[in-house]
Amino acid sequence: MNHKDLLTIGKLAELSGIHVKALRYYDRIGVLTPTIVDEDNGYRYYSKEHVLLVEIIKMCADVSIPLKELKNYLSDDGSIENVAELADIGIEKITQRIKEFQEQLLFLEEIKSDIQRITRIGEGKEDTIIRFEATDYWLEPYEGNIGDLEYHRLMGRLFEKLETDLGLKSKYEMGTAFINRTGKYESYMFIRLEKDEKNLDFDNVIRIPRTAYRSELTTEKKVASAQKIFPDLLSIDYEKFIFQLEIISVQMNEKSPKYEIRCSLPNYLRK
């Protein structure tokens, strides 16, 4: 094959949009073998098929397929074999990435919606009654205050435990809780979970059925301050779930409310 029918490494870089240094690296790790190497000057020459191979190498890098594994799909002369199998791996990787991006998009949309809701409450433009469908919460006994260093340290450990050790999916809502189910208040830190039947395998998980809450903004760090914020509700005898959360606000200063506190309503007030 004459050199005129082949591509120099510079021309391959131009056609593929990949820097010469990267192409040399691909050669060095064995995934971009030149068609020939000139014995006199050591110049590398590539066929036009190598342009497609470089595109595949780029795709593998983009979807996190280790480049060294690509050698398993190349013949001795550097041409591509088992293209369908490689495509299946790429499809699987991309599908997973799409799922991750969708989860991140949902997370950001929830945060934005919550910021807008909190802003409207602060401006007196939002009904302070909020409603949730059946929701799962992980509870850990905790007597401290929301926002303290110890709170953040323990919350970080709890997130790692749920996501890494137990394989549970958490939502972004977390904080402290003050719960009365037996006539006695108990204090916790909580993380809201994605609803899943396997959550109920754990004693720390409670599933609260569809519930309405009254929501207020406060600078108080103690969840027990609910007794001052909701005196009318706490004077009524019923099962209560009180949650306090750190809020994300468009504008924060020292005098701004830093927390949202929610108290569940008795059944006859939930409509």
Buried (B, 14 or more C-beta within 10 A) or exposed (E): EEEEEBBBBEEBBEBBEBEEEBBEBBBEEEBBBBBEEEEEEEBBBBBEEBBBBBEBBBBBBEBEBEBEEBEEBBEEEBBBEEEEEBEEBBEEBBEEEEEEEEEEEEEEEEEEEBBEBBBEBBEEEBEEEBEBEEBBBBBBEBEBBBBEEEBEEBBEEBBEBBEEEBEBBBBEBBBBBBBBEEEEBBBBBBBBBEEEEEBEEBEBBBEBEEBBBBBBBBEBBBBBBBBEBBEEBBEEEEBBBBBBBBBEBEEEEEEEBBBBBBBBBEEEEEE
